[in-house]
Amino acid sequence: MGNVSFFFAGGGTGGHIYPLLAVAEQVRARQPDAEIHFFHSTRAVDQRVFEKTGYGRTALPASGLYAHPVKLLRFVMTFHQSCKIAMKVIGQRENAVVVGAGGFVAGPVCRAGRKLGVPVALLNVDITPGRANRLSARWADEIFLQFEESKSHFPRTRATMSAVGCPLRSAFLRPDGKKAVADLGLDASKRVLLITGASSGSTRINEVICRLLPKLEPFADRWQIVHLTGLDNYKTVLDGYRSARISHKVLDYYDGMADLLASAGLVIGRSGAVSVAEYAVAGVPSICLPYPFHKDKHQYLNAGKLVDVGAGVIVDDVADADDRIARLWKELEPLLADDDRRRKMAEACKRVAKPNAAAEIASRLIEMARKSRTVG
C-alpha cells in the first residue's frame, strides 16, 4: 500500500488525547512504516503528554466556540489559521487519513482533510457529542462511537457510524496491579481506594475527600488511599492530608493508569467517557461524581451505563459542600465495608467493557487508507 500518514487531531483534555493515542498505538502495531502525526492545542496538558510519545506533532492556535462576540471572532480567526496550518502539513503527504476526536483542535483539521480530499474519521466517545464533533461530522466519512445512542445526535451526517467502544491504550489489556503497588510503595495487604479527577484533576472532589479523611480512620487497617490531584491542586491536597491517619499516596499525575486501576478495590472519580471506559475494562467498582456544569449533562449519561449494569453508583456533585460530603459518605461507607458487593460490581463491569475498540478502529482506518489509495 505504500507509506501512509495518519493525522490525529485532538487536545485540551485527556479525554481528547488518550483515545487517539490508543488508536495510534494500534495503527503502528499493524502498519509499522506508517507516519503518525498529532495536531494538538497549546495547553500544558498536551505538551506534557505528547512530549513522551515520540510522535511528530504540531500545536495549533485553535480556540473554543463560544457565543460571546469577542470569543466567537477569536474562534473564527483561529479556526481558519489552524485549517491553513493543517492543510500545509497534510498536503505534503501523498497518502493520508485524518482522525479527529472532538475538542476545538479537531474541527479545523477535519475541515482541512476534507478540502484536501483525504479520508476523515471521527472518534465520539461521549453519549452526547460536543459542538466540535457535531461540526466536524459534516466532513467525516466514518464516525466511531462508544455508545449506540450517539447515532441519533448525527442526523445529517453522511458518514458511516459504528458503535465499537472507547479506544484504550494496550496497557489496559495486560494491566499489572502489583506493579503499581510496588511503584508507589503501597501496602500489598491493604485495599486501594483510588481518588481521581481525571487528567486535569477536580478541585471539588479533592475538597470533599480531604474533609472526609477523619471519617475514613476506622477503615485504616484495611484500606489505603491513592489520590491523583491534578497539576494545579497538588500542594493544597497534600496539605489536606497532613494529619490523616489512613495510609495515603498523594500524586499530581500518574502515567500508569491501567496498572493503578487494576490495583484498586474502589475508585471515586468523574465520569468522562474515557474514565467510564477505563473503570469498566479494569473491572473496578466506581463511585461517579459527574461534572455538574455541562449543559448536556453527558457525564451523568456516561455514568448511567455503569449504574444500569450494577457496576457503579452516582453521587451528585451538588453546590453545598456539606451536602456533597453527606451524599458521598452515604455511598462510600457501606461500599468500603462490603467485600461481596464490590466483587459483584467488579463482575458487572464485564457487561459494558469493550477492550478491543482501539484495535477495531485501527484496522478500519488502515482499510480506509487502502480504499482511498485504490480509488485515487
C-alpha positions as semicolon CSV with decimal commas, in nm:
position;residue;x (nm);y (nm);z (nm)
1;M;0,000;0,000;0,000
2;G;0,298;0,229;0,042
3;N;0,363;0,464;0,329
4;V;0,052;0,615;0,483
5;S;0,039;0,919;0,708
6;F;-0,221;0,918;0,984
7;F;-0,301;1,262;1,121
8;F;-0,469;1,264;1,462
9;A;-0,635;1,581;1,592
10;G;-0,742;1,645;1,949
11;G;-0,626;1,807;2,269
12;G;-0,701;2,027;2,563
13;T;-0,810;1,740;2,788
14;G;-0,708;1,379;2,836
15;G;-1,047;1,274;2,701
16;H;-0,948;1,407;2,361
17;I;-0,590;1,280;2,372
18;Y;-0,581;0,929;2,516
19;P;-0,830;0,767;2,276
20;L;-0,624;0,897;1,985
21;L;-0,301;0,769;2,138
22;A;-0,465;0,429;2,185
23;V;-0,563;0,413;1,818
24;A;-0,223;0,540;1,703
25;E;-0,058;0,265;1,906
26;Q;-0,267;0,002;1,729
27;V;-0,210;0,157;1,386
28;R;0,166;0,147;1,443
29;A;0,141;-0,218;1,553
30;R;-0,036;-0,309;1,229
31;Q;0,145;-0,071;0,995
32;P;0,499;-0,022;1,132
33;D;0,603;0,204;0,844
34;A;0,307;0,441;0,890
35;E;0,378;0,800;0,981
36;I;0,191;0,915;1,292
37;H;0,143;1,290;1,340
38;F;-0,065;1,472;1,601
39;F;-0,229;1,812;1,590
40;H;-0,293;1,937;1,944
41;S;-0,362;2,251;2,146
42;T;-0,112;2,476;2,321
43;R;-0,235;2,374;2,668
44;A;0,015;2,239;2,920
45;V;-0,155;1,900;2,948
46;D;-0,099;1,843;2,576
47;Q;0,268;1,930;2,598
48;R;0,318;1,702;2,895
49;V;0,151;1,402;2,730
50;F;0,284;1,434;2,377
51;E;0,646;1,506;2,461
52;K;0,672;1,149;2,591
53;T;0,526;0,979;2,283
54;G;0,791;1,043;2,019
55;Y;0,528;1,110;1,752
56;G;0,550;1,406;1,517
57;R;0,326;1,687;1,635
58;T;0,202;2,035;1,554
59;A;0,045;2,274;1,804
60;L;-0,245;2,474;1,661
61;P;-0,379;2,814;1,774
62;A;-0,741;2,690;1,761
63;S;-0,977;2,812;2,036
64;G;-1,317;2,705;2,164
65;L;-1,654;2,807;2,022
66;Y;-1,849;3,045;2,245
67;A;-2,143;3,281;2,191
68;H;-1,963;3,587;2,331
69;P;-1,886;3,815;2,031
70;V;-1,515;3,856;2,108
71;K;-1,466;3,483;2,172
72;L;-1,669;3,397;1,863
73;L;-1,447;3,619;1,650
74;R;-1,138;3,458;1,801
75;F;-1,282;3,112;1,724
76;V;-1,338;3,203;1,359
77;M;-0,992;3,355;1,318
78;T;-0,805;3,070;1,489
79;F;-1,016;2,811;1,307
80;H;-0,903;2,942;0,969
81;Q;-0,545;2,982;1,087
82;S;-0,540;2,626;1,215
83;C;-0,702;2,492;0,899
84;K;-0,433;2,654;0,685
85;I;-0,155;2,512;0,901
86;A;-0,311;2,165;0,890
87;M;-0,356;2,180;0,511
88;K;0,009;2,269;0,466
89;V;0,126;1,978;0,683
90;I;-0,119;1,719;0,548
91;G;-0,080;1,835;0,188
92;Q;0,288;1,736;0,188
93;R;0,190;1,367;0,205
94;E;0,058;1,164;-0,086
95;N;-0,146;0,913;0,114
96;A;-0,313;1,035;0,433
97;V;-0,600;0,977;0,674
98;V;-0,731;1,234;0,924
99;V;-0,877;1,128;1,259
100;G;-1,046;1,380;1,489
101;A;-1,152;1,319;1,849
102;G;-1,356;1,627;1,930
103;G;-1,244;1,944;2,101
104;F;-1,157;2,272;1,935
105;V;-0,842;2,134;1,768
106;A;-1,022;1,864;1,571
107;G;-1,260;2,082;1,370
108;P;-1,010;2,274;1,155
109;V;-0,805;1,959;1,091
110;C;-1,110;1,763;0,977
111;R;-1,203;2,057;0,754
112;A;-0,851;2,057;0,611
113;G;-0,872;1,685;0,541
114;R;-1,199;1,723;0,353
115;K;-1,066;2,015;0,147
116;L;-0,763;1,804;0,053
117;G;-0,983;1,508;-0,040
118;V;-0,836;1,262;0,213
119;P;-1,048;1,023;0,425
120;V;-1,172;1,175;0,751
121;A;-1,279;0,977;1,057
122;L;-1,417;1,092;1,392
123;L;-1,399;0,938;1,737
124;N;-1,700;1,022;1,954
125;V;-1,673;0,868;2,297
126;D;-1,936;1,066;2,492
127;I;-2,300;0,969;2,459
128;T;-2,386;1,328;2,367
129;P;-2,145;1,472;2,107
130;G;-1,976;1,801;2,177
131;R;-2,002;2,101;1,948
132;A;-1,675;2,021;1,773
133;N;-1,784;1,673;1,669
134;R;-2,128;1,793;1,562
135;L;-1,948;2,046;1,343
136;S;-1,687;1,801;1,216
137;A;-1,944;1,534;1,129
138;R;-2,022;1,719;0,805
139;W;-1,668;1,644;0,684
140;A;-1,643;1,286;0,812
141;D;-1,651;0,964;0,613
142;E;-1,677;0,743;0,922
143;I;-1,768;0,805;1,286
144;F;-1,663;0,562;1,559
145;L;-1,887;0,576;1,866
146;Q;-1,861;0,441;2,217
147;F;-2,238;0,422;2,262
148;E;-2,513;0,320;2,020
149;E;-2,734;0,604;2,145
150;S;-2,497;0,862;2,000
151;K;-2,610;0,787;1,644
152;S;-2,928;0,990;1,690
153;H;-2,718;1,303;1,752
154;F;-2,578;1,298;1,398
155;P;-2,898;1,313;1,190
156;R;-2,749;1,494;0,892
157;T;-2,415;1,321;0,851
158;R;-2,345;1,102;0,552
159;A;-2,073;0,920;0,744
160;T;-2,085;0,551;0,827
161;M;-2,137;0,512;1,203
162;S;-2,038;0,216;1,421
163;A;-2,052;0,170;1,800
164;V;-1,723;-0,002;1,879
165;G;-1,647;0,134;2,226
166;C;-1,388;0,377;2,359
167;P;-1,031;0,309;2,247
168;L;-0,797;0,250;2,539
169;R;-0,421;0,203;2,542
170;S;-0,293;-0,155;2,515
171;A;-0,180;-0,144;2,879
172;F;-0,546;-0,196;2,970
173;L;-0,534;-0,537;2,800
174;R;-0,249;-0,651;3,025
175;P;-0,265;-0,445;3,347
176;D;-0,035;-0,523;3,637
177;G;-0,179;-0,408;3,967
178;K;0,120;-0,541;4,159
179;K;0,347;-0,314;3,954
180;A;0,154;-0,004;4,065
181;V;0,161;-0,119;4,427
182;A;0,539;-0,167;4,412
183;D;0,599;0,151;4,212
184;L;0,409;0,365;4,463
185;G;0,536;0,185;4,771
186;L;0,187;0,077;4,879
187;D;0,097;-0,185;5,137
188;A;0,015;-0,505;4,948
189;S;-0,201;-0,628;5,238
190;K;-0,442;-0,334;5,213
191;R;-0,703;-0,247;4,951
192;V;-0,661;0,069;4,744
193;L;-0,920;0,347;4,738
194;L;-0,833;0,546;4,428
195;I;-0,940;0,910;4,405
196;T;-0,910;1,076;4,065
197;G;-1,036;1,383;3,887
198;A;-0,902;1,254;3,553
199;S;-0,605;1,419;3,379
200;S;-0,688;1,776;3,489
201;G;-0,795;1,688;3,841
202;S;-1,111;1,802;4,019
203;T;-1,097;2,073;4,284
204;R;-1,441;1,977;4,420
205;I;-1,357;1,608;4,453
206;N;-1,025;1,700;4,615
207;E;-1,202;1,918;4,871
208;V;-1,466;1,664;4,965
209;I;-1,213;1,383;5,014
210;C;-0,988;1,598;5,232
211;R;-1,285;1,679;5,454
212;L;-1,384;1,311;5,471
213;L;-1,043;1,189;5,590
214;P;-1,135;1,177;5,961
215;K;-1,435;0,955;5,878
216;L;-1,205;0,711;5,697
217;E;-0,991;0,640;6,003
218;P;-1,193;0,330;6,109
219;F;-1,100;0,172;5,774
220;A;-0,727;0,243;5,807
221;D;-0,640;-0,117;5,893
222;R;-0,789;-0,248;5,566
223;W;-0,769;0,042;5,319
224;Q;-0,516;0,293;5,186
225;I;-0,568;0,590;4,955
226;V;-0,406;0,688;4,628
227;H;-0,520;1,039;4,541
228;L;-0,450;1,192;4,198
229;T;-0,495;1,565;4,245
230;G;-0,426;1,721;3,906
231;L;-0,132;1,951;3,842
232;D;-0,283;2,266;3,992
233;N;-0,410;2,130;4,322
234;Y;-0,126;1,907;4,439
235;K;0,011;2,127;4,719
236;T;-0,332;2,213;4,856
237;V;-0,440;1,848;4,871
238;L;-0,107;1,742;5,020
239;D;-0,166;1,992;5,299
240;G;-0,514;1,847;5,348
241;Y;-0,364;1,504;5,418
242;R;-0,107;1,635;5,666
243;S;-0,287;1,496;5,971
244;A;-0,457;1,198;5,800
245;R;-0,425;0,870;5,990
246;I;-0,509;0,645;5,697
247;S;-0,216;0,544;5,474
248;H;-0,208;0,752;5,159
249;K;-0,013;0,848;4,849
250;V;-0,089;1,190;4,701
251;L;0,024;1,247;4,341
252;D;-0,038;1,523;4,090
253;Y;-0,041;1,276;3,800
254;Y;0,035;0,912;3,727
255;D;0,112;0,765;3,386
256;G;0,030;0,401;3,459
257;M;-0,347;0,429;3,498
258;A;-0,412;0,077;3,371
259;D;-0,193;-0,072;3,645
260;L;-0,324;0,167;3,908
261;L;-0,689;0,089;3,833
262;A;-0,605;-0,282;3,838
263;S;-0,471;-0,237;4,191
264;A;-0,781;-0,052;4,313
265;G;-1,065;-0,203;4,513
266;L;-1,281;0,105;4,457
267;V;-1,248;0,427;4,259
268;I;-1,406;0,768;4,319
269;G;-1,391;0,999;4,021
270;R;-1,552;1,192;3,741
271;S;-1,735;1,009;3,464
272;G;-1,590;1,140;3,144
273;A;-1,624;0,895;2,858
274;V;-1,266;0,769;2,882
275;S;-1,284;0,735;3,260
276;V;-1,604;0,528;3,239
277;A;-1,447;0,300;2,976
278;E;-1,134;0,259;3,189
279;Y;-1,334;0,169;3,501
280;A;-1,527;-0,093;3,303
281;V;-1,228;-0,254;3,132
282;A;-1,030;-0,252;3,458
283;G;-1,321;-0,419;3,636
284;V;-1,316;-0,176;3,928
285;P;-1,631;-0,068;4,119
286;S;-1,686;0,306;4,092
287;I;-1,850;0,597;4,268
288;C;-1,901;0,855;3,995
289;L;-1,939;1,225;4,064
290;P;-2,035;1,358;3,719
291;Y;-1,910;1,704;3,634
292;P;-2,221;1,915;3,710
293;F;-2,167;2,215;3,481
294;H;-2,202;2,064;3,134
295;K;-2,527;2,183;2,978
296;D;-2,599;1,842;2,826
297;K;-2,506;1,655;3,147
298;H;-2,319;1,399;2,937
299;Q;-2,112;1,273;3,232
300;Y;-2,435;1,169;3,404
301;L;-2,531;0,975;3,093
302;N;-2,187;0,813;3,074
303;A;-2,202;0,706;3,438
304;G;-2,553;0,578;3,384
305;K;-2,409;0,299;3,169
306;L;-2,222;0,167;3,473
307;V;-2,520;0,212;3,704
308;D;-2,750;0,026;3,463
309;V;-2,548;-0,295;3,494
310;G;-2,469;-0,258;3,864
311;A;-2,102;-0,166;3,818
312;G;-2,115;0,183;3,967
313;V;-2,315;0,440;4,162
314;I;-2,369;0,810;4,103
315;V;-2,330;1,083;4,364
316;D;-2,447;1,431;4,266
317;D;-2,174;1,692;4,291
318;V;-2,410;1,944;4,449
319;A;-2,315;2,303;4,521
320;D;-2,339;2,282;4,901
321;A;-2,016;2,127;5,027
322;D;-2,169;1,977;5,343
323;D;-2,447;1,816;5,139
324;R;-2,189;1,685;4,890
325;I;-1,989;1,526;5,172
326;A;-2,300;1,367;5,323
327;R;-2,409;1,222;4,987
328;L;-2,068;1,076;4,914
329;W;-2,025;0,926;5,259
330;K;-2,370;0,764;5,236
331;E;-2,245;0,562;4,936
332;L;-1,880;0,525;5,032
333;E;-1,907;0,390;5,387
334;P;-2,115;0,079;5,305
335;L;-1,908;0,003;4,994
336;L;-1,582;0,008;5,187
337;A;-1,729;-0,241;5,433
338;D;-1,897;-0,478;5,185
339;D;-1,648;-0,703;5,003
340;D;-1,922;-0,910;4,839
341;R;-2,099;-0,607;4,691
342;R;-1,776;-0,473;4,546
343;R;-1,700;-0,815;4,396
344;K;-2,040;-0,822;4,224
345;M;-1,986;-0,468;4,093
346;A;-1,647;-0,569;3,954
347;E;-1,806;-0,866;3,776
348;A;-2,077;-0,641;3,633
349;C;-1,812;-0,428;3,459
350;K;-1,767;-0,707;3,205
351;R;-2,115;-0,640;3,070
352;V;-2,015;-0,298;2,935
353;A;-1,639;-0,332;2,882
354;K;-1,511;-0,319;2,524
355;P;-1,135;-0,372;2,547
356;N;-1,075;-0,419;2,172
357;A;-1,212;-0,086;2,046
358;A;-0,872;0,062;1,959
359;A;-0,775;-0,242;1,754
360;E;-1,104;-0,239;1,562
361;I;-1,073;0,132;1,482
362;A;-0,709;0,098;1,373
363;S;-0,795;-0,184;1,134
364;R;-1,076;0,022;0,984
365;L;-0,853;0,329;0,939
366;I;-0,594;0,123;0,755
367;E;-0,872;-0,012;0,533
368;M;-0,991;0,346;0,467
369;A;-0,640;0,438;0,357
370;R;-0,619;0,132;0,132
371;K;-0,951;0,208;-0,039
372;S;-0,859;0,572;-0,082
373;R;-0,531;0,476;-0,245
374;T;-0,712;0,236;-0,479
375;V;-0,969;0,493;-0,578
376;G;-0,704;0,762;-0,624
